[in-house]
């Protein structure tokens, strides 16, 4: 009788405890599943990179789920699966997440990860792209060379001009930073004799200002040529870095120039960055910059610098070119998506106060093969909107305009021109004829100037 009672009690206890145990297991399972789902992970460079998000979805502070307003996202705000990204997009997304203040607020050091070999392999070739880009071996040679060296941007100076902006007590109004190559000596000579004259320059109608000139070069061989040494000693206007001067390395000239400017010539009020095959009406450009400076000072006072000023031929809604024979070819395995708004090639002008900010943000943007697009990427992250001005003519005149006798009096810049054409145009525009004396800039927009007030 006692044994039967004991078995009866055990069965009752088992019936009562079993549901509790099952509920406990279910609770543990659900908790673990939620924790794993809320932890965004992706693999990179053989590591598991984890980004802990405090909330599953990002909702801006103060937002309301109102029918009168656009609803806030009901999907994850940050993309979780990065495996389908092109190579540049992938490594940039990793860097963007690392520096995102929402994902990683200040003081939170839990997110520490080496962003591929791009940050810790020095200037030795990085072959990671070879196995991340399935078509690497079929790419043009210049593209292959770029992707294995794009992590390196610390190149020493071979030729420097440390006293360029310290020679005069007065701060230069305009620094002409001209990208050139060693063998383009005829272009440099023509620029020195014409629009790139270094010293006090009068405006076309205004007072003008102090102009300095510097040519930005890379090397073309292992040894520094004697001719470029002599040219530098004669003119004191050449800066050369220890990297190979190729088309895809033009971005390096931007980044290294920003660093040089910040250390050496930060008092310059404006910077013109352009190629050595353009023609610039420097007196007219000085007048334009003087006018923009006055508009800015009128609206912001005499103590505030023009930190967001960029003007040029602005290109929007552009996509990468996928034709391999084109020098601007970018494979889909390297970059996907639309390019940001950027100033077109040939030449662009920005304020000197913007350069340190460009340098700072460039440290969080991986190098890109096309220098103009890279500048647009940096401007986008700074929230700077460049001004589009029709007088920056980077694609030359149309057939009708080219026939006008005063056509070159309507521009600030035109691309491209030979050394002989530069000399002819300088003679023609420096002292305009009676017929062309009152010619205005081509279709100058006043709306952008109003925004500066």
C-alpha positions as CSV (number, residue, x, y, z in Angstrom):
1,X,0.0,0.0,0.0
2,X,2.8,2.4,0.9
3,X,4.6,1.6,-2.4
4,X,1.5,2.5,-4.4
5,X,1.1,5.8,-2.5
6,X,4.8,6.6,-3.2
7,X,4.5,6.0,-6.9
8,X,1.3,8.0,-7.0
9,X,3.0,11.0,-5.4
10,X,6.0,10.8,-7.9
11,X,3.6,10.8,-10.8
12,X,1.8,13.9,-9.5
13,X,5.1,15.7,-8.9
14,X,6.4,14.8,-12.4
15,X,3.2,16.1,-14.0
16,X,3.5,19.4,-12.1
17,X,7.2,20.0,-12.7
18,X,7.5,19.0,-16.4
19,X,5.5,22.0,-17.7
20,X,7.6,24.3,-15.5
21,X,10.9,22.9,-16.8
22,X,9.7,23.2,-20.4
23,X,8.6,26.8,-19.8
24,X,12.0,27.5,-18.3
25,X,13.8,26.0,-21.3
26,X,11.6,27.9,-23.7
27,X,12.4,31.2,-21.9
28,X,16.1,30.5,-22.1
29,X,15.8,29.7,-25.8
30,X,13.8,32.9,-26.6
31,X,16.3,35.0,-24.6
32,X,19.3,33.6,-26.5
33,X,17.6,34.0,-29.9
34,X,16.8,37.6,-29.2
35,X,20.3,38.4,-28.1
36,X,21.8,36.8,-31.2
37,X,19.4,38.5,-33.5
38,X,20.2,42.0,-32.0
39,X,23.9,41.5,-32.4
40,X,24.9,42.4,-36.0
41,X,27.9,40.4,-37.2
42,X,29.9,40.1,-40.3
43,X,33.2,38.6,-41.2
44,X,36.1,40.7,-42.5
45,X,39.7,39.8,-43.0
46,X,39.3,36.5,-41.3
47,X,37.8,38.1,-38.2
48,X,34.2,38.4,-36.8
49,X,33.4,42.0,-36.5
50,X,30.5,42.7,-34.2
51,X,28.5,45.8,-33.7
52,X,26.3,45.9,-30.7
53,X,23.1,47.9,-31.3
54,X,21.2,49.2,-28.4
55,X,17.9,49.1,-30.3
56,X,16.7,46.9,-33.1
57,X,15.5,49.8,-35.1
58,X,16.7,53.4,-35.1
59,X,14.0,56.0,-34.4
60,X,14.9,59.7,-34.3
61,X,14.3,61.4,-31.0
62,X,10.9,63.2,-30.9
63,X,9.5,61.2,-33.9
64,X,5.8,60.2,-33.8
65,X,3.9,57.6,-35.7
66,X,1.5,60.1,-37.2
67,X,-0.6,59.7,-40.4
68,X,0.3,63.3,-41.2
69,X,4.0,62.6,-41.2
70,X,6.2,60.1,-43.0
71,X,6.4,57.0,-40.9
72,X,9.8,56.1,-39.4
73,X,11.5,53.0,-40.8
74,X,10.1,49.6,-39.8
75,X,13.2,47.8,-41.3
76,X,16.7,47.8,-39.8
77,X,18.3,51.2,-40.3
78,X,21.7,49.8,-41.0
79,X,22.2,47.0,-43.5
80,X,23.2,43.8,-41.8
81,X,24.5,41.6,-44.7
82,X,27.6,43.2,-46.2
83,X,28.8,40.1,-48.1
84,X,27.4,41.4,-51.4
85,X,29.1,44.8,-51.2
86,X,31.7,45.8,-53.8
87,X,35.3,45.9,-52.3
88,X,35.4,49.7,-51.8
89,X,31.9,49.9,-50.5
90,X,32.6,47.1,-48.0
91,X,35.7,48.5,-46.5
92,X,34.2,52.0,-46.4
93,X,31.0,50.7,-44.7
94,X,33.2,49.1,-42.0
95,X,35.0,52.4,-41.4
96,X,31.7,54.3,-41.4
97,X,30.3,52.0,-38.8
98,X,33.4,52.4,-36.7
99,X,33.1,56.2,-36.6
100,X,29.3,56.2,-36.3
101,X,28.4,58.1,-33.1
102,X,25.1,56.4,-32.8
103,X,26.5,52.9,-33.1
104,X,29.5,53.8,-30.9
105,X,28.9,56.8,-28.7
106,X,31.9,58.6,-27.2
107,X,33.4,56.8,-24.3
108,X,32.3,53.4,-25.5
109,X,35.5,51.6,-26.5
110,X,33.9,48.2,-26.9
111,X,34.2,48.4,-30.7
112,X,37.9,47.9,-31.4
113,X,38.8,46.2,-34.6
114,X,41.5,46.4,-37.2
115,X,39.9,47.6,-40.4
116,X,41.6,45.1,-42.7
117,X,45.2,45.5,-43.7
118,X,44.4,49.0,-44.9
119,X,45.4,50.4,-41.5
120,X,48.2,48.2,-40.3
121,X,50.3,46.9,-43.3
122,X,52.3,50.0,-43.8
123,X,53.0,50.6,-47.5
124,X,53.6,47.0,-48.5
125,X,51.2,45.6,-51.1
126,X,48.0,44.3,-49.7
127,X,46.7,41.3,-51.6
128,X,43.4,41.1,-49.9
129,X,41.5,42.5,-52.9
130,X,42.8,39.6,-55.0
131,X,40.6,37.1,-53.3
132,X,37.7,39.5,-52.5
133,X,37.4,40.7,-56.2
134,X,36.6,37.7,-58.3
135,X,37.6,39.4,-61.5
136,X,40.9,40.9,-60.2
137,X,43.2,39.0,-62.6
138,X,41.2,40.3,-65.6
139,X,41.3,44.0,-64.5
140,X,43.5,46.6,-66.3
141,X,47.0,46.8,-64.8
142,X,46.5,50.3,-63.3
143,X,43.4,49.1,-61.4
144,X,45.2,46.1,-60.1
145,X,48.1,48.3,-58.9
146,X,45.7,50.7,-57.2
147,X,43.7,48.1,-55.2
148,X,46.8,46.5,-53.7
149,X,48.3,49.9,-52.7
150,X,45.2,52.0,-51.8
151,X,45.9,51.6,-48.1
152,X,49.1,53.6,-48.2
153,X,49.0,57.4,-48.1
154,X,52.2,58.2,-46.1
155,X,54.7,59.1,-48.7
156,X,57.7,61.3,-47.9
157,X,58.5,64.5,-49.7
158,X,61.4,64.4,-52.2
159,X,61.1,68.1,-52.9
160,X,59.5,70.6,-50.6
161,X,58.8,74.4,-50.5
162,X,58.5,75.0,-46.7
163,X,58.9,78.7,-47.0
164,X,56.6,79.3,-49.9
165,X,53.9,81.2,-47.9
166,X,56.3,82.6,-45.3
167,X,58.3,84.7,-47.8
168,X,55.8,87.6,-47.6
169,X,54.3,89.0,-44.5
170,X,50.9,89.4,-46.2
171,X,48.7,86.3,-46.4
172,X,48.2,85.1,-50.0
173,X,44.7,85.6,-51.4
174,X,45.1,82.7,-53.7
175,X,47.3,79.6,-53.8
176,X,47.5,77.9,-57.2
177,X,48.0,74.2,-56.6
178,X,48.6,72.7,-60.1
179,X,48.9,69.0,-60.7
180,X,51.6,68.3,-63.1
181,X,54.1,65.5,-64.2
182,X,57.8,65.6,-64.5
183,X,57.8,65.6,-68.3
184,X,55.2,68.4,-68.6
185,X,57.8,71.2,-68.4
186,X,56.4,73.1,-71.3
187,X,53.0,73.4,-69.6
188,X,54.7,74.6,-66.4
189,X,56.7,77.2,-68.2
190,X,53.6,78.5,-70.0
191,X,51.7,78.7,-66.7
192,X,54.6,80.6,-65.0
193,X,54.5,83.1,-67.9
194,X,50.8,83.6,-68.0
195,X,47.9,82.8,-65.5
196,X,50.2,81.3,-62.9
197,X,52.3,84.4,-62.3
198,X,53.4,84.4,-58.6
199,X,53.2,87.8,-56.8
200,X,50.8,90.6,-56.6
201,X,48.2,90.4,-59.4
202,X,45.6,93.0,-60.1
203,X,42.0,92.0,-60.8
204,X,40.3,92.8,-64.0
205,X,38.4,95.5,-62.3
206,X,39.1,95.0,-58.6
207,X,42.2,95.4,-56.5
208,X,43.4,91.8,-56.8
209,X,45.7,90.2,-54.3
210,X,48.8,88.2,-53.6
211,X,49.1,84.9,-55.6
212,X,51.4,82.0,-54.9
213,X,52.0,79.0,-57.2
214,X,53.0,75.4,-56.6
215,X,53.2,72.4,-58.8
216,X,52.3,69.0,-57.4
217,X,54.3,66.1,-58.7
218,X,55.0,62.4,-58.1
219,X,58.0,60.5,-59.4
220,X,58.3,58.7,-62.7
221,X,61.3,56.5,-61.9
222,X,63.3,55.2,-59.0
223,X,65.8,58.1,-59.2
224,X,65.0,61.8,-58.9
225,X,65.8,63.4,-62.2
226,X,68.5,66.2,-62.3
227,X,66.3,68.3,-64.5
228,X,63.5,68.5,-62.0
229,X,66.0,69.3,-59.2
230,X,67.3,72.3,-61.3
231,X,63.8,73.4,-62.1
232,X,62.9,73.4,-58.5
233,X,66.0,75.4,-57.5
234,X,65.3,77.9,-60.2
235,X,61.6,78.6,-59.5
236,X,61.0,77.4,-55.9
237,X,57.5,76.1,-56.9
238,X,57.7,72.3,-57.1
239,X,56.5,69.8,-54.5
240,X,57.3,66.2,-55.2
241,X,56.3,63.1,-53.2
242,X,57.9,59.6,-53.3
243,X,55.1,57.8,-55.2
244,X,54.6,56.8,-58.8
245,X,52.9,59.6,-60.7
246,X,50.0,57.7,-62.4
247,X,46.4,58.7,-63.2
248,X,44.9,56.6,-60.4
249,X,47.4,58.2,-57.9
250,X,46.1,61.7,-58.5
251,X,44.0,61.3,-55.4
252,X,47.2,61.0,-53.4
253,X,48.2,64.4,-54.6
254,X,45.0,65.8,-53.1
255,X,45.4,64.1,-49.7
256,X,49.1,64.9,-49.4
257,X,48.6,68.5,-50.6
258,X,45.9,69.0,-47.9
259,X,48.4,67.9,-45.3
260,X,51.2,70.1,-46.7
261,X,48.9,73.1,-46.9
262,X,47.7,72.6,-43.3
263,X,51.3,72.6,-42.1
264,X,52.8,75.2,-44.4
265,X,50.3,77.6,-46.0
266,X,47.2,77.6,-43.9
267,X,46.9,81.4,-44.1
268,X,46.0,81.4,-47.8
269,X,42.4,82.6,-48.2
270,X,41.6,80.5,-51.3
271,X,43.0,77.5,-53.1
272,X,42.8,76.7,-56.8
273,X,43.4,73.1,-57.5
274,X,43.7,72.2,-61.1
275,X,45.5,70.5,-64.0
276,X,48.4,71.9,-66.0
277,X,46.5,71.9,-69.2
278,X,43.8,74.4,-68.3
279,X,43.7,78.1,-68.9
280,X,42.6,80.4,-66.0
281,X,41.7,84.0,-66.2
282,X,43.4,84.8,-62.9
283,X,42.5,88.5,-62.7
284,X,38.8,87.7,-63.3
285,X,39.0,84.9,-60.7
286,X,40.4,87.3,-58.2
287,X,37.5,89.7,-58.8
288,X,35.0,86.9,-58.4
289,X,36.6,85.7,-55.1
290,X,36.8,89.2,-53.8
291,X,33.1,89.6,-54.5
292,X,32.2,86.3,-52.8
293,X,34.3,87.3,-49.8
294,X,32.5,90.6,-49.4
295,X,29.1,88.9,-49.6
296,X,30.2,86.4,-46.9
297,X,31.6,89.1,-44.6
298,X,28.4,91.1,-45.1
299,X,26.3,88.2,-43.9
300,X,28.5,86.7,-41.2
301,X,30.8,89.5,-39.9
302,X,34.5,90.0,-40.3
303,X,35.6,87.3,-37.9
304,X,34.0,84.3,-39.5
305,X,35.9,82.4,-42.2
306,X,34.5,80.9,-45.3
307,X,34.7,77.3,-44.2
308,X,32.2,75.8,-46.7
309,X,33.1,77.6,-49.9
310,X,33.7,75.4,-53.0
311,X,33.0,76.5,-56.6
312,X,33.5,74.8,-60.0
313,X,31.8,72.8,-62.7
314,X,29.7,70.6,-60.5
315,X,28.7,67.1,-61.8
316,X,25.6,65.4,-60.3
317,X,23.9,62.0,-60.7
318,X,27.0,60.4,-62.3
319,X,27.6,56.7,-62.5
320,X,30.9,54.8,-62.8
321,X,32.0,54.0,-66.3
322,X,32.1,50.3,-67.0
323,X,34.0,50.3,-70.3
324,X,37.4,48.8,-69.8
325,X,39.1,50.9,-72.5
326,X,38.0,54.2,-70.8
327,X,40.7,55.6,-68.5
328,X,37.9,56.3,-65.9
329,X,36.8,52.6,-65.9
330,X,35.8,51.4,-62.4
331,X,34.7,47.7,-62.2
332,X,31.5,46.7,-60.5
333,X,33.5,44.4,-58.2
334,X,35.3,47.5,-56.8
335,X,32.5,50.1,-56.5
336,X,28.7,50.0,-56.8
337,X,26.2,52.8,-56.8
338,X,26.0,56.4,-57.9
339,X,28.9,58.9,-57.4
340,X,28.3,61.8,-55.0
341,X,28.0,65.3,-56.3
342,X,31.6,66.4,-57.2
343,X,33.5,69.2,-58.9
344,X,34.5,68.2,-62.4
345,X,38.0,67.8,-63.6
346,X,40.2,70.6,-64.8
347,X,39.9,73.0,-61.8
348,X,38.1,73.8,-58.6
349,X,38.4,76.6,-56.1
350,X,37.8,76.2,-52.4
351,X,38.5,78.3,-49.3
352,X,41.7,77.8,-47.4
353,X,39.6,77.3,-44.2
354,X,38.1,74.2,-45.7
355,X,41.4,72.4,-46.3
356,X,42.1,71.3,-42.7
357,X,38.5,69.9,-42.6
358,X,39.1,68.0,-45.8
359,X,42.3,66.6,-44.4
360,X,40.6,65.4,-41.3
361,X,37.6,63.8,-43.0
362,X,39.9,62.2,-45.6
363,X,41.3,60.0,-42.9
364,X,37.9,58.4,-42.6
365,X,37.4,57.9,-46.4
366,X,39.4,55.2,-48.2
367,X,41.2,56.4,-51.3
368,X,39.3,56.2,-54.6
369,X,41.0,56.0,-58.0
370,X,39.3,59.2,-59.5
371,X,40.4,62.3,-57.6
372,X,37.4,64.5,-58.5
373,X,35.0,61.8,-57.2
374,X,37.1,61.4,-54.0
375,X,36.8,65.2,-53.3
376,X,33.0,64.8,-53.7
377,X,33.0,61.9,-51.2
378,X,34.8,64.1,-48.7
379,X,32.6,67.1,-49.3
380,X,29.5,64.9,-48.9
381,X,30.7,63.7,-45.4
382,X,31.4,67.3,-44.4
383,X,27.9,68.4,-45.5
384,X,29.4,71.0,-47.9
385,X,27.4,71.8,-51.0
386,X,29.6,73.0,-53.9
387,X,28.6,75.9,-56.0
388,X,28.1,75.3,-59.7
389,X,29.4,78.1,-61.9
390,X,29.1,78.1,-65.7
391,X,32.3,80.1,-66.1
392,X,34.2,76.9,-65.1
393,X,34.2,75.3,-68.5
394,X,35.8,71.9,-68.1
395,X,34.4,70.5,-71.3
396,X,35.2,73.5,-73.6
397,X,32.8,75.7,-75.6
398,X,30.1,74.4,-77.8
399,X,30.4,75.0,-81.5
400,X,28.3,78.2,-81.4
401,X,30.1,79.8,-78.5
402,X,33.5,78.9,-79.9
403,X,32.9,81.3,-82.8
404,X,32.2,84.3,-80.6
405,X,35.2,86.8,-80.7
406,X,34.9,87.4,-76.9
407,X,34.2,83.8,-75.8
408,X,37.3,83.5,-73.6
409,X,36.4,86.7,-71.8
410,X,33.3,85.0,-70.4
411,X,35.1,82.2,-68.5
412,X,37.1,81.8,-65.4
413,X,38.6,78.5,-66.5
414,X,38.6,76.5,-69.7
415,X,39.9,72.9,-70.3
416,X,42.0,72.0,-72.1
417,X,44.6,74.3,-73.7
418,X,48.1,73.7,-75.0
419,X,51.1,75.8,-73.9
420,X,51.0,77.9,-77.1
421,X,47.3,78.5,-76.7
422,X,47.8,79.6,-73.1
423,X,50.3,82.3,-74.2
424,X,47.9,83.5,-76.9
425,X,44.9,83.6,-74.6
426,X,46.8,85.4,-71.9
427,X,47.8,88.1,-74.3
428,X,44.2,88.4,-75.6
429,X,42.5,88.5,-72.2
430,X,45.0,90.3,-70.0
431,X,44.3,93.6,-71.7
432,X,40.9,93.2,-73.4
433,X,40.1,94.9,-76.6
434,X,37.4,97.7,-76.6
435,X,34.9,95.3,-78.0
436,X,35.4,92.7,-75.2
437,X,36.2,95.0,-72.3
438,X,32.7,94.9,-70.8
439,X,32.0,91.2,-71.4
440,X,30.5,89.5,-68.4
441,X,31.0,85.9,-67.2
442,X,28.9,83.4,-69.0
443,X,25.4,83.1,-67.5
444,X,26.6,83.8,-64.0
445,X,24.1,82.6,-61.4
446,X,23.1,85.0,-58.7
447,X,21.1,82.5,-56.7
448,X,24.1,80.9,-55.2
449,X,25.5,84.3,-54.2
450,X,22.3,85.1,-52.3
451,X,22.8,81.9,-50.3
452,X,26.1,83.2,-49.1
453,X,24.6,86.4,-47.6
